[in-house]
């Protein structure tokens, strides 16, 4: 059994004559989720505050790995960087803006410059934009709430858009792939190239093919490092994950892929068509 990453030993905490925590012990090992359940006022929040050394205790000990977490102890700032806590009330500073509140902890605790924290927010927002295809797929209220939070955290949407810009050469390469595409089974776009285009450009070409009227899914085959790669996209009920899994790949229903060691894109094309045929035949049955 793995050693605990967090250990609480015989913790006692009280306020005056009222004992809130009485000989509390627990251990959390890697990958475990511990839930503390109890009525309001039983000491759940107090326990978390003591674990983070935000409250002094009468006795007991909290250890993070082999290090002791103690109220007012040495190295507390460093230890707190390894413990995350969401407060019951968010404890925002009313005299600071939303952005300043969000940036405060990374700057004061982690000693990170404001520009670096802003770059991280922009990278996270770019990931959401990419995964949802510009908020057109797999979105819910939490998606937009997260994007709004990142925007308030300093993410520059204009800068995020620049992440997806290509130079002229890559743009020409992408449209060369699209130009060579053909339809299969009426609504599937298949494209194949023998050029070393890179996974990013191939994925962008697959995305671009979905913008063609009547196309429900797209597949781009391309070479890289002595093997063939597949980039698959869908904006409909066609599940490209299932098709990719037939070929030894994976992903999700809208974005998937596979790789084929020792094969060329030309050799993989009939395998891909067979997988697509099998998928549609299974859908009918």
For each residue, the residues with C-beta under 8 A, 3 or more apart:
1: 29
2: 29 30
3: 29
4: 7 27 28 29
5: 28 29 30 64 65
6: 27 28 51 62 63 64
7: 4 26 27 28 61 62 63
8: 11 24 25 26 27 47 51 60 61 62
9: 25 60 61 62 63
10: 23 24 25 59 60 61
11: 8 21 23 24 25 47 50 57 59 60 61 62
12: 19 21 22 23 24 57 58 59 60
13: 19 20 21 43 46 47 50 55 57 58 60
14: 17 18 19 20 21 58
15: 18 20
16:
17: 14
18: 14 15
19: 12 13 14 22
20: 13 14 15 43 46
21: 11 12 13 14 24 43 46 47 50 57
22: 12 19
23: 10 11 12 60
24: 8 10 11 12 21 47 60
25: 8 9 10 11
26: 7 8 34
27: 4 6 7 8
28: 4 5 6 7 32 34
29: 1 2 3 4 5 32
30: 2 5
31:
32: 28 29
33:
34: 26 28
35:
36: 44 47
37: 44
38: 42 43 44
39: 42
40:
41:
42: 38 39
43: 13 20 21 38 46 47
44: 36 37 38 47 48
45: 48 49 88
46: 13 20 21 43 49 50 55
47: 8 11 13 21 24 36 43 44 50 51
48: 44 45 51 52 85
49: 45 46 52 54 55
50: 11 13 21 46 47 53 54 55 57 62
51: 6 8 47 48 62 69 83
52: 48 49 69 80 83 85
53: 50 62 69 70 71 72 73 76 79 80
54: 49 50 71
55: 13 46 49 50 71
56: 71 72
57: 11 12 13 21 50 60 71
58: 12 13 14
59: 10 11 12
60: 8 9 10 11 12 13 23 24 57
61: 7 8 9 10 11 68 70
62: 6 7 8 9 11 50 51 53 68 69 70
63: 6 7 9 66 67 68 69
64: 5 6 67 69 79 82 83
65: 5
66: 63
67: 63 64 75 79
68: 61 62 63 73
69: 51 52 53 62 63 64 73 76 79 83
70: 53 61 62 73 76
71: 53 54 55 56 57
72: 53 56 76
73: 53 68 69 70 76
74:
75: 67 78 79
76: 53 69 70 72 73 79 80
77: 80 81 109
78: 75 81 82
79: 53 64 67 69 75 76 82 83
80: 52 53 76 77 83 109
81: 77 78 109 110
82: 64 78 79
83: 51 52 64 69 79 80
84:
85: 48 52
86:
87: 90 91
88: 45
89:
90: 87
91: 87
92: 96 101
93: 96 100 101 104
94:
95:
96: 92 93 100 101 104
97: 100 101
98: 101 102 152 153
99: 102 103 152 153 154
100: 93 96 97 103 104
101: 92 93 96 97 98 104
102: 98 99 105 117 121 152 153 154
103: 99 100 106 107 114 117 118 153 154
104: 93 96 100 101 107 108
105: 102 108 109 110
106: 103 109 110 112 116 117
107: 103 104 110 111 112 113 114 117
108: 104 105 111
109: 77 80 81 105 106
110: 81 105 106 107
111: 107 108
112: 106 107 116 117
113: 107 116 117
114: 103 107 117 118 154
115: 118 119
116: 106 112 113 119 120
117: 102 103 106 107 112 113 114 120 121 153 154
118: 103 114 115 121 122 153 154 155 156
119: 115 116 122 123
120: 116 117 123 124
121: 102 117 118 124 125 150 153 154 155
122: 118 119 125 126 150 154 155 156 159 160 163
123: 119 120 126 127 163
124: 120 121 127 128 150 155
125: 121 122 128 129 147 150 151 155 157 160
126: 122 123 129 130 160 163 164
127: 123 124 130 131
128: 124 125 131 132 135 143 146 147 150
129: 125 126 132 134 135 160 164
130: 126 127 133 164
131: 127 128 138 255
132: 128 129 135 136 137 138 139 143
133: 130 136 137 207 235 254
134: 129
135: 128 129 132 139 143 144 147
136: 132 133 139 235
137: 132 133 235 254
138: 131 132 143 252 254
139: 132 135 136 143 144
140: 143 144
141: 144 145
142: 145 146
143: 128 132 135 138 139 140 146 147
144: 135 139 140 141 147 148
145: 141 142 148 149
146: 128 142 143 149 150
147: 125 128 135 143 144 150 151
148: 144 145 151 152
149: 145 146 152 153
150: 121 122 124 125 128 146 147 153 155
151: 125 147 148 155 157
152: 98 99 102 148 149
153: 98 99 102 103 117 118 121 149 150
154: 99 102 103 114 117 118 121 122
155: 118 121 122 124 125 150 151 159 160
156: 118 122 159 160
157: 125 151 160 161
158: 161 162
159: 122 155 156 162 163
160: 122 125 126 129 155 156 157 163 164
161: 157 158 164 165
162: 158 159 165
163: 122 123 126 159 160
164: 126 129 130 160 161
165: 161 162
166: 170 171 174 201 204
167: 170 171
168: 171 172
169: 172 173
170: 166 167 173 174 201
171: 166 167 168 174 175
172: 168 169 175 176
173: 169 170 176 177 195 197 201
174: 166 170 171 177 178 197 201 204 205 208
175: 171 172 178 179 205 208
176: 172 173 179 180 193 195
177: 173 174 180 181 191 193 197 201 202 205 220 222
178: 174 175 181 191 205 208 209
179: 175 176
180: 176 177 191 192 193
181: 177 178 189 190 191 209 218
182: 189 190 191
183: 186 187 188 189 190 214 215
184: 188 189 190 273 276
185: 188 276 277 280
186: 183 214
187: 183 214 215 216 217 236 238
188: 183 184 185 215 216 217 218 219 238 276
189: 181 182 183 184 209 210 212 215 217 218 219
190: 181 182 183 184 218 219 221 269 272 273
191: 177 178 180 181 182 205 206 209 218 219 220 221
192: 180 220 221 222 265 266 269
193: 176 177 180 197 202 220 221 222 223 265
194: 223 264 265 266
195: 173 176 222 223
196: 222 223 224
197: 173 174 177 193 201 202 205 222
198: 201 202 224
199: 202 203 222 224 229 231
200: 203 204
201: 166 170 173 174 177 197 198 204 205
202: 177 193 197 198 199 205 206 220 222 229 231
203: 199 200 206 207 220 231 233
204: 166 174 200 201 207 208
205: 174 175 177 178 191 197 201 202 208 209 220 231
206: 191 202 203 209 210 218 219 220 231 232 233
207: 133 203 204 210 211 218 233
208: 174 175 178 204 205 211
209: 178 181 189 191 205 206 212 215 218 220 233
210: 189 206 207 215 217 218 233 234 235
211: 207 208 215
212: 189 209 215
213:
214: 183 186 187
215: 183 187 188 189 209 210 211 212 218
216: 187 188 234 235 236 237 238
217: 187 188 189 210 232 233 234 235 236 238 240
218: 181 188 189 190 191 206 207 209 210 215 232 233 234
219: 188 189 190 191 206 230 231 232 240 243 272 276
220: 177 191 192 193 202 203 205 206 209 230 231 232
221: 190 191 192 193 228 229 230 265 268 269 272
222: 177 192 193 195 196 197 199 202 228 229 231 265
223: 193 194 195 196 226 227 228 229 264 265
224: 196 198 199 227 228 229
225:
226: 223 261 262
227: 223 224 259 260 261 262 263
228: 221 222 223 224 259 260 263 264 265 267 268
229: 199 202 221 222 223 224 257 258 259 260
230: 219 220 221 244 247 249 257 258 259 260 268 272
231: 199 202 203 205 206 219 220 222 257
232: 206 217 218 219 220 240 243 244 249 251 255 256 257 258
233: 203 206 207 209 210 217 218 240 254 255
234: 210 216 217 218 238 239 240 253 254 255
235: 133 136 137 210 216 217 254
236: 187 216 217
237: 216
238: 187 188 216 217 234 243 279
239: 234 242 243 253 279
240: 217 219 232 233 234 243 244 251 253 254 255 256
241: 244 245 250 251 252 253 256
242: 239 245 246 253 279
243: 219 232 238 239 240 246 247 256 272 275 276 279
244: 230 232 240 241 247 249 250 251 256 257 258
245: 241 242 248 249 250 256
246: 242 243 275 278 279
247: 230 243 244 258 260 268 271 272 275
248: 245 258 259 260
249: 230 232 244 245 256 257 258 259
250: 241 244 245 256 257 258
251: 232 240 241 244 255 256 257
252: 138 241 255 256
253: 234 239 240 241 242 256
254: 133 137 138 233 234 235 240
255: 131 232 233 234 240 251 252
256: 232 240 241 243 244 245 249 250 251 252 253
257: 229 230 231 232 244 249 250 251
258: 229 230 232 244 247 248 249 250
259: 227 228 229 230 248 249
260: 227 228 229 230 247 248 263 267 268 271
261: 226 227
262: 226 227
263: 227 228 260 267 268
264: 194 223 228 267 268
265: 192 193 194 221 222 223 228 268 269
266: 192 194 269
267: 228 260 263 264 270 271
268: 221 228 230 247 260 263 264 265 271 272
269: 190 192 221 265 266 272 273
270: 267 273 274
271: 247 260 267 268 274 275
272: 190 219 221 230 243 247 268 269 275 276
273: 184 190 269 270 276 277
274: 270 271 277 278
275: 243 246 247 271 272 278 279
276: 184 185 188 219 243 272 273 279 280
277: 185 273 274 280 281
278: 246 274 275 281 282
279: 238 239 242 243 246 275 276 282 283
280: 185 276 277 283 284
281: 277 278 284 285
282: 278 279 285
283: 279 280
284: 280 281
285: 281 282
